[in-house]
Amino acid sequence: MKKRFNKVSTEHWGAKTGDKFTVIKDHHEVNGDLPKDSIVILIEISHFPTMYRVKDLETSRLYTVPVHTVKKMI
């Protein structure tokens, strides 16, 4: 059976859809910037490489960020 490399999931290594994160490093995308200290909510997790699809709670914009640029809120 072939492995799917373009899959998305709702849970990975203790993070799951709906979890809140703080951005710990400025993030830049073509669609806009996500500044450090922004609060985001996890929408989905993509793999290979593992990235988080998040929604900025202030602007409602969606971003795809590397896992090392956010920290899970407790």
C-alpha positions, -999 to +999 in steps of 0.1 A: +000+000+000+013+035-009+018+061+017-001+094+012+022+123+015-005+150+010-028+142+039-041+165+066-050+155+101-068+169+132-042+156+158-004+153+159+020+151+189-003+166+215-018+193+192-053+190+180-078+210+160-093+238+181-061+243+203-050+279+208-014+289+201+008+320+206+030+330+176+066+331+190+083+343+158+071+368+131+057+349+101+055+363+065+033+350+037+024+364+003-011+371+017+001+390+047+021+390+079+014+373+112+032+392+139+048+377+170+025+374+200-006+369+179-032+344+192-042+317+167-064+286+166-054+254+149-076+245+119-057+215+105-023+199+104-005+191+071+023+167+068+056+163+049+068+187+062+045+191+092+029+225+092-001+240+111-029+257+093-041+284+118-066+312+120-056+345+135-083+353+161-079+391+156-082+393+118-098+358+110-071+353+083-057+319+076-020+311+076+002+280+072+030+281+098+059+258+107+054+241+140+084+258+155+069+293+152+040+287+176+037+277+212+006+259+226-014+279+252-023+261+284 
